[in-house]
Amino acid sequence: MTARCAISWSAGKDSWLALMRAREHSLAVTTFVTMCDEDGTSKSHALPPDLIAAQVRALGGESRSVRVPPGEYAARFDAGLREVAASGHTHMVFGDIDLQAHRDWLAPACERAGLVALFPLWRETREALARELVARGVRARVVCVDTRWLDASYCGADYDAAFLARLPAGVCPCGEDGEFHTFVTGGPGFAAPLRVVDAPQRRVASQPPFAPTEFVFQPLSLAGPA
């Protein structure tokens, strides 16, 4: 029997690559779970729910958002995993690459919920994964940068070979340390690419207890019919 899987879905390139690999191993990934702020926008990426829902539909899945009041991330994450297990899923896929502390938190949380945690990208080199993403033909936009690492000119750029070539030394090509985040608009697995339009960039200062910095966001929305 094919395992029924959910995926922890940021809507970015690493999640997409984890999805592609899971499906290539005959795993039925049907449910896409996104952690969101109370207003429904995704955490870290600040993407609107209708944009993520359209993306997930194009990938042949069902979008499931978990809204998180301030200070309740862990509790809401655990509750979301229990709901995934209760709806008949047996596995949870993650796009993490090599942050051991994160895996050490995720795997036990899945076990408590009765799920098996899968990490299709784990311990592969970041450089090799970045090259694979480009080679596979992912179409992704950079939707957030941390200005400790990158200036605003990188926000809104396409994630492609040219983007990777101009990254400053010391910046992870996968953004695994939070340097930047992406939104995938097309590529393998999509029924059709998404058409998106830009809004003016916005800047948000981090709040304690996080390190002082400024994040630049590139808001996106769905374009109308062609």
mmCIF file of the C-alpha atoms, coordinates in Angstrom:
data_MODEL
# 
_entry.id   MODEL 
# 
loop_
_atom_site.group_PDB 
_atom_site.id 
_atom_site.type_symbol 
_atom_site.label_atom_id 
_atom_site.label_alt_id 
_atom_site.label_comp_id 
_atom_site.label_asym_id 
_atom_site.label_entity_id 
_atom_site.label_seq_id 
_atom_site.pdbx_PDB_ins_code 
_atom_site.Cartn_x 
_atom_site.Cartn_y 
_atom_site.Cartn_z 
_atom_site.occupancy 
_atom_site.B_iso_or_equiv 
_atom_site.pdbx_formal_charge 
_atom_site.auth_seq_id 
_atom_site.auth_comp_id 
_atom_site.auth_asym_id 
_atom_site.auth_atom_id 
_atom_site.pdbx_PDB_model_num 
ATOM 1   C CA . MET A 1 1   ? 0.000  0.000  0.000   1.00 0.00 ? 1   MET A CA 1 
ATOM 2   C CA . THR A 1 2   ? 1.323  3.468  -0.904  1.00 0.00 ? 2   THR A CA 1 
ATOM 3   C CA . ALA A 1 3   ? 2.041  5.622  2.138   1.00 0.00 ? 3   ALA A CA 1 
ATOM 4   C CA . ARG A 1 4   ? -0.175 8.676  2.407   1.00 0.00 ? 4   ARG A CA 1 
ATOM 5   C CA . CYS A 1 5   ? 2.016  11.681 3.146   1.00 0.00 ? 5   CYS A CA 1 
ATOM 6   C CA . ALA A 1 6   ? 1.672  15.309 4.112   1.00 0.00 ? 6   ALA A CA 1 
ATOM 7   C CA . ILE A 1 7   ? 4.408  17.860 3.592   1.00 0.00 ? 7   ILE A CA 1 
ATOM 8   C CA . SER A 1 8   ? 5.511  20.805 5.700   1.00 0.00 ? 8   SER A CA 1 
ATOM 9   C CA . TRP A 1 9   ? 5.015  23.463 3.058   1.00 0.00 ? 9   TRP A CA 1 
ATOM 10  C CA . SER A 1 10  ? 6.740  26.845 3.072   1.00 0.00 ? 10  SER A CA 1 
ATOM 11  C CA . ALA A 1 11  ? 5.866  27.336 -0.629  1.00 0.00 ? 11  ALA A CA 1 
ATOM 12  C CA . GLY A 1 12  ? 9.571  27.752 -1.359  1.00 0.00 ? 12  GLY A CA 1 
ATOM 13  C CA . LYS A 1 13  ? 12.148 25.904 -3.423  1.00 0.00 ? 13  LYS A CA 1 
ATOM 14  C CA . ASP A 1 14  ? 13.383 23.467 -0.755  1.00 0.00 ? 14  ASP A CA 1 
ATOM 15  C CA . SER A 1 15  ? 9.849  22.309 -0.016  1.00 0.00 ? 15  SER A CA 1 
ATOM 16  C CA . TRP A 1 16  ? 9.300  21.888 -3.749  1.00 0.00 ? 16  TRP A CA 1 
ATOM 17  C CA . LEU A 1 17  ? 12.445 19.783 -4.180  1.00 0.00 ? 17  LEU A CA 1 
ATOM 18  C CA . ALA A 1 18  ? 11.498 17.620 -1.195  1.00 0.00 ? 18  ALA A CA 1 
ATOM 19  C CA . LEU A 1 19  ? 8.062  17.147 -2.796  1.00 0.00 ? 19  LEU A CA 1 
ATOM 20  C CA . MET A 1 20  ? 9.568  16.148 -6.136  1.00 0.00 ? 20  MET A CA 1 
ATOM 21  C CA . ARG A 1 21  ? 11.862 13.601 -4.533  1.00 0.00 ? 21  ARG A CA 1 
ATOM 22  C CA . ALA A 1 22  ? 9.120  12.144 -2.345  1.00 0.00 ? 22  ALA A CA 1 
ATOM 23  C CA . ARG A 1 23  ? 6.815  11.680 -5.323  1.00 0.00 ? 23  ARG A CA 1 
ATOM 24  C CA . GLU A 1 24  ? 9.638  10.150 -7.346  1.00 0.00 ? 24  GLU A CA 1 
ATOM 25  C CA . HIS A 1 25  ? 9.853  7.513  -4.610  1.00 0.00 ? 25  HIS A CA 1 
ATOM 26  C CA . SER A 1 26  ? 6.145  6.712  -5.121  1.00 0.00 ? 26  SER A CA 1 
ATOM 27  C CA . LEU A 1 27  ? 4.991  8.533  -1.999  1.00 0.00 ? 27  LEU A CA 1 
ATOM 28  C CA . ALA A 1 28  ? 1.484  9.966  -2.315  1.00 0.00 ? 28  ALA A CA 1 
ATOM 29  C CA . VAL A 1 29  ? 1.984  13.524 -1.058  1.00 0.00 ? 29  VAL A CA 1 
ATOM 30  C CA . THR A 1 30  ? -1.490 15.025 -1.053  1.00 0.00 ? 30  THR A CA 1 
ATOM 31  C CA . THR A 1 31  ? -1.670 17.450 1.877   1.00 0.00 ? 31  THR A CA 1 
ATOM 32  C CA . PHE A 1 32  ? 0.417  20.613 2.175   1.00 0.00 ? 32  PHE A CA 1 
ATOM 33  C CA . VAL A 1 33  ? 0.623  22.046 5.709   1.00 0.00 ? 33  VAL A CA 1 
ATOM 34  C CA . THR A 1 34  ? 1.660  25.688 6.086   1.00 0.00 ? 34  THR A CA 1 
ATOM 35  C CA . MET A 1 35  ? 2.267  27.462 9.383   1.00 0.00 ? 35  MET A CA 1 
ATOM 36  C CA . CYS A 1 36  ? 0.695  30.905 9.259   1.00 0.00 ? 36  CYS A CA 1 
ATOM 37  C CA . ASP A 1 37  ? 0.267  34.056 11.289  1.00 0.00 ? 37  ASP A CA 1 
ATOM 38  C CA . GLU A 1 38  ? -3.170 34.865 12.683  1.00 0.00 ? 38  GLU A CA 1 
ATOM 39  C CA . ASP A 1 39  ? -4.113 36.802 9.518   1.00 0.00 ? 39  ASP A CA 1 
ATOM 40  C CA . GLY A 1 40  ? -3.418 33.749 7.350   1.00 0.00 ? 40  GLY A CA 1 
ATOM 41  C CA . THR A 1 41  ? -0.151 34.898 5.790   1.00 0.00 ? 41  THR A CA 1 
ATOM 42  C CA . SER A 1 42  ? 2.632  32.336 5.871   1.00 0.00 ? 42  SER A CA 1 
ATOM 43  C CA . LYS A 1 43  ? 5.385  32.647 8.432   1.00 0.00 ? 43  LYS A CA 1 
ATOM 44  C CA . SER A 1 44  ? 8.837  33.810 7.230   1.00 0.00 ? 44  SER A CA 1 
ATOM 45  C CA . HIS A 1 45  ? 7.652  34.249 3.647   1.00 0.00 ? 45  HIS A CA 1 
ATOM 46  C CA . ALA A 1 46  ? 4.608  36.455 4.437   1.00 0.00 ? 46  ALA A CA 1 
ATOM 47  C CA . LEU A 1 47  ? 2.643  35.025 1.502   1.00 0.00 ? 47  LEU A CA 1 
ATOM 48  C CA . PRO A 1 48  ? -1.146 35.468 1.274   1.00 0.00 ? 48  PRO A CA 1 
ATOM 49  C CA . PRO A 1 49  ? -3.264 32.326 1.684   1.00 0.00 ? 49  PRO A CA 1 
ATOM 50  C CA . ASP A 1 50  ? -4.900 32.524 -1.755  1.00 0.00 ? 50  ASP A CA 1 
ATOM 51  C CA . LEU A 1 51  ? -1.482 32.528 -3.411  1.00 0.00 ? 51  LEU A CA 1 
ATOM 52  C CA . ILE A 1 52  ? -0.349 29.420 -1.548  1.00 0.00 ? 52  ILE A CA 1 
ATOM 53  C CA . ALA A 1 53  ? -3.701 27.702 -2.192  1.00 0.00 ? 53  ALA A CA 1 
ATOM 54  C CA . ALA A 1 54  ? -3.372 28.344 -5.943  1.00 0.00 ? 54  ALA A CA 1 
ATOM 55  C CA . GLN A 1 55  ? 0.186  27.033 -5.910  1.00 0.00 ? 55  GLN A CA 1 
ATOM 56  C CA . VAL A 1 56  ? -0.820 23.852 -4.079  1.00 0.00 ? 56  VAL A CA 1 
ATOM 57  C CA . ARG A 1 57  ? -3.743 23.250 -6.468  1.00 0.00 ? 57  ARG A CA 1 
ATOM 58  C CA . ALA A 1 58  ? -1.347 23.572 -9.404  1.00 0.00 ? 58  ALA A CA 1 
ATOM 59  C CA . LEU A 1 59  ? 0.795  20.902 -7.733  1.00 0.00 ? 59  LEU A CA 1 
ATOM 60  C CA . GLY A 1 60  ? -2.179 18.561 -7.330  1.00 0.00 ? 60  GLY A CA 1 
ATOM 61  C CA . GLY A 1 61  ? -2.549 18.878 -3.580  1.00 0.00 ? 61  GLY A CA 1 
ATOM 62  C CA . GLU A 1 62  ? -4.780 20.236 -0.840  1.00 0.00 ? 62  GLU A CA 1 
ATOM 63  C CA . SER A 1 63  ? -3.635 23.251 1.188   1.00 0.00 ? 63  SER A CA 1 
ATOM 64  C CA . ARG A 1 64  ? -4.030 23.125 4.970   1.00 0.00 ? 64  ARG A CA 1 
ATOM 65  C CA . SER A 1 65  ? -3.060 26.208 6.993   1.00 0.00 ? 65  SER A CA 1 
ATOM 66  C CA . VAL A 1 66  ? -2.317 26.250 10.722  1.00 0.00 ? 66  VAL A CA 1 
ATOM 67  C CA . ARG A 1 67  ? -2.837 29.710 12.205  1.00 0.00 ? 67  ARG A CA 1 
ATOM 68  C CA . VAL A 1 68  ? -0.551 30.537 15.110  1.00 0.00 ? 68  VAL A CA 1 
ATOM 69  C CA . PRO A 1 69  ? -1.301 33.140 17.796  1.00 0.00 ? 69  PRO A CA 1 
ATOM 70  C CA . PRO A 1 70  ? 1.782  34.793 19.301  1.00 0.00 ? 70  PRO A CA 1 
ATOM 71  C CA . GLY A 1 71  ? 3.746  32.455 21.526  1.00 0.00 ? 71  GLY A CA 1 
ATOM 72  C CA . GLU A 1 72  ? 1.853  29.306 20.530  1.00 0.00 ? 72  GLU A CA 1 
ATOM 73  C CA . TYR A 1 73  ? 3.932  27.956 17.656  1.00 0.00 ? 73  TYR A CA 1 
ATOM 74  C CA . ALA A 1 74  ? 4.985  24.667 19.268  1.00 0.00 ? 74  ALA A CA 1 
ATOM 75  C CA . ALA A 1 75  ? 1.496  23.891 20.578  1.00 0.00 ? 75  ALA A CA 1 
ATOM 76  C CA . ARG A 1 76  ? -0.185 24.667 17.256  1.00 0.00 ? 76  ARG A CA 1 
ATOM 77  C CA . PHE A 1 77  ? 2.441  22.694 15.341  1.00 0.00 ? 77  PHE A CA 1 
ATOM 78  C CA . ASP A 1 78  ? 1.838  19.639 17.533  1.00 0.00 ? 78  ASP A CA 1 
ATOM 79  C CA . ALA A 1 79  ? -1.920 20.014 17.122  1.00 0.00 ? 79  ALA A CA 1 
ATOM 80  C CA . GLY A 1 80  ? -1.531 20.298 13.372  1.00 0.00 ? 80  GLY A CA 1 
ATOM 81  C CA . LEU A 1 81  ? 0.481  17.079 13.264  1.00 0.00 ? 81  LEU A CA 1 
ATOM 82  C CA . ARG A 1 82  ? -2.182 15.268 15.265  1.00 0.00 ? 82  ARG A CA 1 
ATOM 83  C CA . GLU A 1 83  ? -4.824 16.419 12.782  1.00 0.00 ? 83  GLU A CA 1 
ATOM 84  C CA . VAL A 1 84  ? -2.672 15.171 9.907   1.00 0.00 ? 84  VAL A CA 1 
ATOM 85  C CA . ALA A 1 85  ? -2.370 11.749 11.541  1.00 0.00 ? 85  ALA A CA 1 
ATOM 86  C CA . ALA A 1 86  ? -6.074 11.629 12.397  1.00 0.00 ? 86  ALA A CA 1 
ATOM 87  C CA . SER A 1 87  ? -6.967 12.246 8.737   1.00 0.00 ? 87  SER A CA 1 
ATOM 88  C CA . GLY A 1 88  ? -5.195 9.079  7.632   1.00 0.00 ? 88  GLY A CA 1 
ATOM 89  C CA . HIS A 1 89  ? -1.672 10.256 6.859   1.00 0.00 ? 89  HIS A CA 1 
ATOM 90  C CA . THR A 1 90  ? 1.270  8.141  7.963   1.00 0.00 ? 90  THR A CA 1 
ATOM 91  C CA . HIS A 1 91  ? 4.285  10.264 6.994   1.00 0.00 ? 91  HIS A CA 1 
ATOM 92  C CA . MET A 1 92  ? 5.336  13.928 7.095   1.00 0.00 ? 92  MET A CA 1 
ATOM 93  C CA . VAL A 1 93  ? 7.875  15.272 4.605   1.00 0.00 ? 93  VAL A CA 1 
ATOM 94  C CA . PHE A 1 94  ? 10.250 18.153 5.432   1.00 0.00 ? 94  PHE A CA 1 
ATOM 95  C CA . GLY A 1 95  ? 12.609 20.157 3.233   1.00 0.00 ? 95  GLY A CA 1 
ATOM 96  C CA . ASP A 1 96  ? 15.312 20.681 5.862   1.00 0.00 ? 96  ASP A CA 1 
ATOM 97  C CA . ILE A 1 97  ? 18.898 20.264 4.709   1.00 0.00 ? 97  ILE A CA 1 
ATOM 98  C CA . ASP A 1 98  ? 21.302 20.197 7.631   1.00 0.00 ? 98  ASP A CA 1 
ATOM 99  C CA . LEU A 1 99  ? 20.119 22.136 10.701  1.00 0.00 ? 99  LEU A CA 1 
ATOM 100 C CA . GLN A 1 100 ? 20.376 19.340 13.264  1.00 0.00 ? 100 GLN A CA 1 
ATOM 101 C CA . ALA A 1 101 ? 18.590 21.204 16.058  1.00 0.00 ? 101 ALA A CA 1 
ATOM 102 C CA . HIS A 1 102 ? 15.559 21.646 13.827  1.00 0.00 ? 102 HIS A CA 1 
ATOM 103 C CA . ARG A 1 103 ? 15.453 17.978 12.902  1.00 0.00 ? 103 ARG A CA 1 
ATOM 104 C CA . ASP A 1 104 ? 15.871 17.048 16.569  1.00 0.00 ? 104 ASP A CA 1 
ATOM 105 C CA . TRP A 1 105 ? 12.695 19.026 17.261  1.00 0.00 ? 105 TRP A CA 1 
ATOM 106 C CA . LEU A 1 106 ? 10.666 17.889 14.240  1.00 0.00 ? 106 LEU A CA 1 
ATOM 107 C CA . ALA A 1 107 ? 11.242 14.129 14.378  1.00 0.00 ? 107 ALA A CA 1 
ATOM 108 C CA . PRO A 1 108 ? 10.076 13.651 18.000  1.00 0.00 ? 108 PRO A CA 1 
ATOM 109 C CA . ALA A 1 109 ? 7.060  15.895 17.339  1.00 0.00 ? 109 ALA A CA 1 
ATOM 110 C CA . CYS A 1 110 ? 6.055  13.634 14.455  1.00 0.00 ? 110 CYS A CA 1 
ATOM 111 C CA . GLU A 1 111 ? 6.619  10.516 16.547  1.00 0.00 ? 111 GLU A CA 1 
ATOM 112 C CA . ARG A 1 112 ? 4.351  11.859 19.292  1.00 0.00 ? 112 ARG A CA 1 
ATOM 113 C CA . ALA A 1 113 ? 1.637  12.384 16.681  1.00 0.00 ? 113 ALA A CA 1 
ATOM 114 C CA . GLY A 1 114 ? 2.080  8.890  15.227  1.00 0.00 ? 114 GLY A CA 1 
ATOM 115 C CA . LEU A 1 115 ? 3.782  10.062 12.034  1.00 0.00 ? 115 LEU A CA 1 
ATOM 116 C CA . VAL A 1 116 ? 7.066  9.103  10.400  1.00 0.00 ? 116 VAL A CA 1 
ATOM 117 C CA . ALA A 1 117 ? 9.244  12.136 9.598   1.00 0.00 ? 117 ALA A CA 1 
ATOM 118 C CA . LEU A 1 118 ? 10.974 12.081 6.188   1.00 0.00 ? 118 LEU A CA 1 
ATOM 119 C CA . PHE A 1 119 ? 13.841 14.380 5.163   1.00 0.00 ? 119 PHE A CA 1 
ATOM 120 C CA . PRO A 1 120 ? 14.558 13.822 1.427   1.00 0.00 ? 120 PRO A CA 1 
ATOM 121 C CA . LEU A 1 121 ? 17.273 16.524 1.251   1.00 0.00 ? 121 LEU A CA 1 
ATOM 122 C CA . TRP A 1 122 ? 19.072 15.705 4.480   1.00 0.00 ? 122 TRP A CA 1 
ATOM 123 C CA . ARG A 1 123 ? 22.855 16.117 4.629   1.00 0.00 ? 123 ARG A CA 1 
ATOM 124 C CA . GLU A 1 124 ? 23.312 16.797 0.942   1.00 0.00 ? 124 GLU A CA 1 
ATOM 125 C CA . THR A 1 125 ? 25.623 19.691 0.202   1.00 0.00 ? 125 THR A CA 1 
ATOM 126 C CA . ARG A 1 126 ? 23.901 23.012 -0.143  1.00 0.00 ? 126 ARG A CA 1 
ATOM 127 C CA . GLU A 1 127 ? 25.788 23.813 -3.324  1.00 0.00 ? 127 GLU A CA 1 
ATOM 128 C CA . ALA A 1 128 ? 24.713 20.552 -4.980  1.00 0.00 ? 128 ALA A CA 1 
ATOM 129 C CA . LEU A 1 129 ? 21.085 21.128 -4.035  1.00 0.00 ? 129 LEU A CA 1 
ATOM 130 C CA . ALA A 1 130 ? 21.168 24.650 -5.465  1.00 0.00 ? 130 ALA A CA 1 
ATOM 131 C CA . ARG A 1 131 ? 22.561 23.318 -8.745  1.00 0.00 ? 131 ARG A CA 1 
ATOM 132 C CA . GLU A 1 132 ? 19.907 20.598 -8.816  1.00 0.00 ? 132 GLU A CA 1 
ATOM 133 C CA . LEU A 1 133 ? 17.113 23.107 -8.302  1.00 0.00 ? 133 LEU A CA 1 
ATOM 134 C CA . VAL A 1 134 ? 18.259 25.128 -11.294 1.00 0.00 ? 134 VAL A CA 1 
ATOM 135 C CA . ALA A 1 135 ? 18.891 22.031 -13.411 1.00 0.00 ? 135 ALA A CA 1 
ATOM 136 C CA . ARG A 1 136 ? 15.404 20.681 -12.691 1.00 0.00 ? 136 ARG A CA 1 
ATOM 137 C CA . GLY A 1 137 ? 13.890 23.893 -14.021 1.00 0.00 ? 137 GLY A CA 1 
ATOM 138 C CA . VAL A 1 138 ? 12.343 25.317 -10.880 1.00 0.00 ? 138 VAL A CA 1 
ATOM 139 C CA . ARG A 1 139 ? 10.775 28.732 -11.374 1.00 0.00 ? 139 ARG A CA 1 
ATOM 140 C CA . ALA A 1 140 ? 10.992 30.640 -8.112  1.00 0.00 ? 140 ALA A CA 1 
ATOM 141 C CA . ARG A 1 141 ? 11.053 34.241 -6.915  1.00 0.00 ? 141 ARG A CA 1 
ATOM 142 C CA . VAL A 1 142 ? 13.000 35.605 -3.969  1.00 0.00 ? 142 VAL A CA 1 
ATOM 143 C CA . VAL A 1 143 ? 10.300 37.067 -1.717  1.00 0.00 ? 143 VAL A CA 1 
ATOM 144 C CA . CYS A 1 144 ? 12.291 37.966 1.402   1.00 0.00 ? 144 CYS A CA 1 
ATOM 145 C CA . VAL A 1 145 ? 15.889 38.870 2.232   1.00 0.00 ? 145 VAL A CA 1 
ATOM 146 C CA . ASP A 1 146 ? 17.628 39.458 5.540   1.00 0.00 ? 146 ASP A CA 1 
ATOM 147 C CA . THR A 1 147 ? 19.614 42.682 5.107   1.00 0.00 ? 147 THR A CA 1 
ATOM 148 C CA . ARG A 1 148 ? 22.402 41.383 7.339   1.00 0.00 ? 148 ARG A CA 1 
ATOM 149 C CA . TRP A 1 149 ? 23.298 39.232 4.341   1.00 0.00 ? 149 TRP A CA 1 
ATOM 150 C CA . LEU A 1 150 ? 21.752 40.719 1.197   1.00 0.00 ? 150 LEU A CA 1 
ATOM 151 C CA . ASP A 1 151 ? 20.610 44.132 0.045   1.00 0.00 ? 151 ASP A CA 1 
ATOM 152 C CA . ALA A 1 152 ? 17.157 44.867 -1.329  1.00 0.00 ? 152 ALA A CA 1 
ATOM 153 C CA . SER A 1 153 ? 18.271 44.359 -4.951  1.00 0.00 ? 153 SER A CA 1 
ATOM 154 C CA . TYR A 1 154 ? 18.156 40.589 -4.377  1.00 0.00 ? 154 TYR A CA 1 
ATOM 155 C CA . CYS A 1 155 ? 14.515 40.676 -3.290  1.00 0.00 ? 155 CYS A CA 1 
ATOM 156 C CA . GLY A 1 156 ? 12.165 40.011 -6.185  1.00 0.00 ? 156 GLY A CA 1 
ATOM 157 C CA . ALA A 1 157 ? 14.882 38.312 -8.250  1.00 0.00 ? 157 ALA A CA 1 
ATOM 158 C CA . ASP A 1 158 ? 14.402 34.977 -9.962  1.00 0.00 ? 158 ASP A CA 1 
ATOM 159 C CA . TYR A 1 159 ? 16.159 32.059 -8.293  1.00 0.00 ? 159 TYR A CA 1 
ATOM 160 C CA . ASP A 1 160 ? 18.361 30.947 -11.162 1.00 0.00 ? 160 ASP A CA 1 
ATOM 161 C CA . ALA A 1 161 ? 21.996 30.504 -12.163 1.00 0.00 ? 161 ALA A CA 1 
ATOM 162 C CA . ALA A 1 162 ? 22.501 34.261 -12.451 1.00 0.00 ? 162 ALA A CA 1 
ATOM 163 C CA . PHE A 1 163 ? 21.171 34.791 -8.921  1.00 0.00 ? 163 PHE A CA 1 
ATOM 164 C CA . LEU A 1 164 ? 23.480 32.114 -7.525  1.00 0.00 ? 164 LEU A CA 1 
ATOM 165 C CA . ALA A 1 165 ? 26.464 33.571 -9.373  1.00 0.00 ? 165 ALA A CA 1 
ATOM 166 C CA . ARG A 1 166 ? 26.065 36.999 -7.797  1.00 0.00 ? 166 ARG A CA 1 
ATOM 167 C CA . LEU A 1 167 ? 25.537 35.889 -4.201  1.00 0.00 ? 167 LEU A CA 1 
ATOM 168 C CA . PRO A 1 168 ? 28.198 37.339 -1.881  1.00 0.00 ? 168 PRO A CA 1 
ATOM 169 C CA . ALA A 1 169 ? 30.737 34.998 -0.335  1.00 0.00 ? 169 ALA A CA 1 
ATOM 170 C CA . GLY A 1 170 ? 29.423 33.365 2.814   1.00 0.00 ? 170 GLY A CA 1 
ATOM 171 C CA . VAL A 1 171 ? 25.755 33.394 1.775   1.00 0.00 ? 171 VAL A CA 1 
ATOM 172 C CA . CYS A 1 172 ? 24.234 29.921 1.497   1.00 0.00 ? 172 CYS A CA 1 
ATOM 173 C CA . PRO A 1 173 ? 22.981 29.258 -2.051  1.00 0.00 ? 173 PRO A CA 1 
ATOM 174 C CA . CYS A 1 174 ? 19.907 27.610 -0.525  1.00 0.00 ? 174 CYS A CA 1 
ATOM 175 C CA . GLY A 1 175 ? 19.330 30.350 2.060   1.00 0.00 ? 175 GLY A CA 1 
ATOM 176 C CA . GLU A 1 176 ? 19.361 27.634 4.727   1.00 0.00 ? 176 GLU A CA 1 
ATOM 177 C CA . ASP A 1 177 ? 20.542 30.087 7.380   1.00 0.00 ? 177 ASP A CA 1 
ATOM 178 C CA . GLY A 1 178 ? 17.639 32.460 6.686   1.00 0.00 ? 178 GLY A CA 1 
ATOM 179 C CA . GLU A 1 179 ? 19.450 34.762 4.275   1.00 0.00 ? 179 GLU A CA 1 
ATOM 180 C CA . PHE A 1 180 ? 16.529 34.695 1.817   1.00 0.00 ? 180 PHE A CA 1 
ATOM 181 C CA . HIS A 1 181 ? 13.243 32.919 1.117   1.00 0.00 ? 181 HIS A CA 1 
ATOM 182 C CA . THR A 1 182 ? 11.560 31.989 -2.163  1.00 0.00 ? 182 THR A CA 1 
ATOM 183 C CA . PHE A 1 183 ? 8.148  31.284 -3.663  1.00 0.00 ? 183 PHE A CA 1 
ATOM 184 C CA . VAL A 1 184 ? 7.888  28.685 -6.436  1.00 0.00 ? 184 VAL A CA 1 
ATOM 185 C CA . THR A 1 185 ? 5.736  29.749 -9.381  1.00 0.00 ? 185 THR A CA 1 
ATOM 186 C CA . GLY A 1 186 ? 6.308  26.878 -11.797 1.00 0.00 ? 186 GLY A CA 1 
ATOM 187 C CA . GLY A 1 187 ? 8.406  23.982 -12.962 1.00 0.00 ? 187 GLY A CA 1 
ATOM 188 C CA . PRO A 1 188 ? 8.026  20.203 -12.956 1.00 0.00 ? 188 PRO A CA 1 
ATOM 189 C CA . GLY A 1 189 ? 4.964  19.032 -11.053 1.00 0.00 ? 189 GLY A CA 1 
ATOM 190 C CA . PHE A 1 190 ? 2.883  22.110 -11.887 1.00 0.00 ? 190 PHE A CA 1 
ATOM 191 C CA . ALA A 1 191 ? -0.245 21.708 -13.995 1.00 0.00 ? 191 ALA A CA 1 
ATOM 192 C CA . ALA A 1 192 ? 0.478  25.252 -15.208 1.00 0.00 ? 192 ALA A CA 1 
ATOM 193 C CA . PRO A 1 193 ? 2.776  28.028 -13.996 1.00 0.00 ? 193 PRO A CA 1 
ATOM 194 C CA . LEU A 1 194 ? 1.327  30.714 -11.768 1.00 0.00 ? 194 LEU A CA 1 
ATOM 195 C CA . ARG A 1 195 ? 1.042  34.262 -13.044 1.00 0.00 ? 195 ARG A CA 1 
ATOM 196 C CA . VAL A 1 196 ? 1.914  36.699 -10.281 1.00 0.00 ? 196 VAL A CA 1 
ATOM 197 C CA . VAL A 1 197 ? 2.232  40.456 -9.975  1.00 0.00 ? 197 VAL A CA 1 
ATOM 198 C CA . ASP A 1 198 ? 4.449  42.483 -7.648  1.00 0.00 ? 198 ASP A CA 1 
ATOM 199 C CA . ALA A 1 199 ? 3.396  45.037 -5.089  1.00 0.00 ? 199 ALA A CA 1 
ATOM 200 C CA . PRO A 1 200 ? 5.835  47.624 -3.704  1.00 0.00 ? 200 PRO A CA 1 
ATOM 201 C CA . GLN A 1 201 ? 8.516  46.134 -1.506  1.00 0.00 ? 201 GLN A CA 1 
ATOM 202 C CA . ARG A 1 202 ? 8.171  46.606 2.231   1.00 0.00 ? 202 ARG A CA 1 
ATOM 203 C CA . ARG A 1 203 ? 10.672 46.597 5.059   1.00 0.00 ? 203 ARG A CA 1 
ATOM 204 C CA . VAL A 1 204 ? 10.107 45.094 8.498   1.00 0.00 ? 204 VAL A CA 1 
ATOM 205 C CA . ALA A 1 205 ? 12.438 45.412 11.473  1.00 0.00 ? 205 ALA A CA 1 
ATOM 206 C CA . SER A 1 206 ? 12.926 42.310 13.596  1.00 0.00 ? 206 SER A CA 1 
ATOM 207 C CA . GLN A 1 207 ? 11.560 42.314 17.114  1.00 0.00 ? 207 GLN A CA 1 
ATOM 208 C CA . PRO A 1 208 ? 13.207 40.954 20.293  1.00 0.00 ? 208 PRO A CA 1 
ATOM 209 C CA . PRO A 1 209 ? 14.250 38.278 21.115  1.00 0.00 ? 209 PRO A CA 1 
ATOM 210 C CA . PHE A 1 210 ? 15.453 37.961 17.514  1.00 0.00 ? 210 PHE A CA 1 
ATOM 211 C CA . ALA A 1 211 ? 18.724 39.464 16.320  1.00 0.00 ? 211 ALA A CA 1 
ATOM 212 C CA . PRO A 1 212 ? 18.362 43.088 15.218  1.00 0.00 ? 212 PRO A CA 1 
ATOM 213 C CA . THR A 1 213 ? 17.997 43.302 11.461  1.00 0.00 ? 213 THR A CA 1 
ATOM 214 C CA . GLU A 1 214 ? 15.629 44.456 8.740   1.00 0.00 ? 214 GLU A CA 1 
ATOM 215 C CA . PHE A 1 215 ? 13.794 42.145 6.356   1.00 0.00 ? 215 PHE A CA 1 
ATOM 216 C CA . VAL A 1 216 ? 12.822 43.232 2.859   1.00 0.00 ? 216 VAL A CA 1 
ATOM 217 C CA . PHE A 1 217 ? 9.711  41.539 1.471   1.00 0.00 ? 217 PHE A CA 1 
ATOM 218 C CA . GLN A 1 218 ? 8.503  41.353 -2.116  1.00 0.00 ? 218 GLN A CA 1 
ATOM 219 C CA . PRO A 1 219 ? 4.714  40.974 -1.866  1.00 0.00 ? 219 PRO A CA 1 
ATOM 220 C CA . LEU A 1 220 ? 3.117  38.903 -4.623  1.00 0.00 ? 220 LEU A CA 1 
ATOM 221 C CA . SER A 1 221 ? -0.470 38.353 -5.694  1.00 0.00 ? 221 SER A CA 1 
ATOM 222 C CA . LEU A 1 222 ? -2.168 36.303 -8.374  1.00 0.00 ? 222 LEU A CA 1 
ATOM 223 C CA . ALA A 1 223 ? -2.520 37.971 -11.740 1.00 0.00 ? 223 ALA A CA 1 
ATOM 224 C CA . GLY A 1 224 ? -5.867 38.043 -13.484 1.00 0.00 ? 224 GLY A CA 1 
ATOM 225 C CA . PRO A 1 225 ? -6.687 35.915 -16.517 1.00 0.00 ? 225 PRO A CA 1 
ATOM 226 C CA . ALA A 1 226 ? -4.292 36.242 -19.451 1.00 0.00 ? 226 ALA A CA 1 
# 
